[in-house]
Amino acid sequence: MFKFLTNIIFLRMGGIGIKRRSRTDIAVDILRVATNGAKKTHIVYEVNLNFNIAQKYLEMLKEKELIKHEDGLFITTEKGKVFQEMAKEIRL
């Protein structure tokens, strides 16, 4: 209980420990979830996005041919897999 209250106080004092994800991090997370095919709802829950934000990212990833939409599933393309690997290396 003490840890929970400490976290609440910490967040109210400026939330220094909260880290926002970059656009690249979110895109890589979506591509990871969609590696073997995933419905939009699954992506929303796994990547922890709201539906509207997820839609914008999915549209952007489709435009860049990093993901494709087939039979109701989003699937990471080969180009998307290459992007994931490049992003991982840059992050290190």
Contacts in CASP RR format, 6 or more apart in sequence:
PFRMAT RR
TARGET T0000
AUTHOR 0000-0000-0000
METHOD contacts of the structure
MODEL  1
MFKFLTNIIFLRMGGIGIKRRSRTDIAVDILRVATNGAKKTHIVYEVNLN
FNIAQKYLEMLKEKELIKHEDGLFITTEKGKVFQEMAKEIRL
10 16 0 8 1.000
10 17 0 8 1.000
11 18 0 8 1.000
21 29 0 8 1.000
24 87 0 8 1.000
26 47 0 8 1.000
26 49 0 8 1.000
26 57 0 8 1.000
27 57 0 8 1.000
27 60 0 8 1.000
27 61 0 8 1.000
27 66 0 8 1.000
27 83 0 8 1.000
27 87 0 8 1.000
28 83 0 8 1.000
28 84 0 8 1.000
28 87 0 8 1.000
28 88 0 8 1.000
29 46 0 8 1.000
29 47 0 8 1.000
30 43 0 8 1.000
30 47 0 8 1.000
30 54 0 8 1.000
30 57 0 8 1.000
30 58 0 8 1.000
30 61 0 8 1.000
30 67 0 8 1.000
30 74 0 8 1.000
31 61 0 8 1.000
31 66 0 8 1.000
31 67 0 8 1.000
31 76 0 8 1.000
31 80 0 8 1.000
31 81 0 8 1.000
31 83 0 8 1.000
31 84 0 8 1.000
32 76 0 8 1.000
32 84 0 8 1.000
33 42 0 8 1.000
33 43 0 8 1.000
33 46 0 8 1.000
33 47 0 8 1.000
34 43 0 8 1.000
34 67 0 8 1.000
34 73 0 8 1.000
34 74 0 8 1.000
34 75 0 8 1.000
34 76 0 8 1.000
35 75 0 8 1.000
35 76 0 8 1.000
35 81 0 8 1.000
36 75 0 8 1.000
37 73 0 8 1.000
37 74 0 8 1.000
37 75 0 8 1.000
37 76 0 8 1.000
38 46 0 8 1.000
38 73 0 8 1.000
38 74 0 8 1.000
38 75 0 8 1.000
39 72 0 8 1.000
39 73 0 8 1.000
39 74 0 8 1.000
40 51 0 8 1.000
40 54 0 8 1.000
40 55 0 8 1.000
40 58 0 8 1.000
40 74 0 8 1.000
43 49 0 8 1.000
43 54 0 8 1.000
43 58 0 8 1.000
43 74 0 8 1.000
44 50 0 8 1.000
44 51 0 8 1.000
44 54 0 8 1.000
47 54 0 8 1.000
49 57 0 8 1.000
58 67 0 8 1.000
58 69 0 8 1.000
58 74 0 8 1.000
61 67 0 8 1.000
61 80 0 8 1.000
62 68 0 8 1.000
62 69 0 8 1.000
64 79 0 8 1.000
65 77 0 8 1.000
65 79 0 8 1.000
65 80 0 8 1.000
66 76 0 8 1.000
66 77 0 8 1.000
66 79 0 8 1.000
66 80 0 8 1.000
66 83 0 8 1.000
67 74 0 8 1.000
67 75 0 8 1.000
67 76 0 8 1.000
67 77 0 8 1.000
67 80 0 8 1.000
68 74 0 8 1.000
68 75 0 8 1.000
68 77 0 8 1.000
69 75 0 8 1.000
76 84 0 8 1.000
END
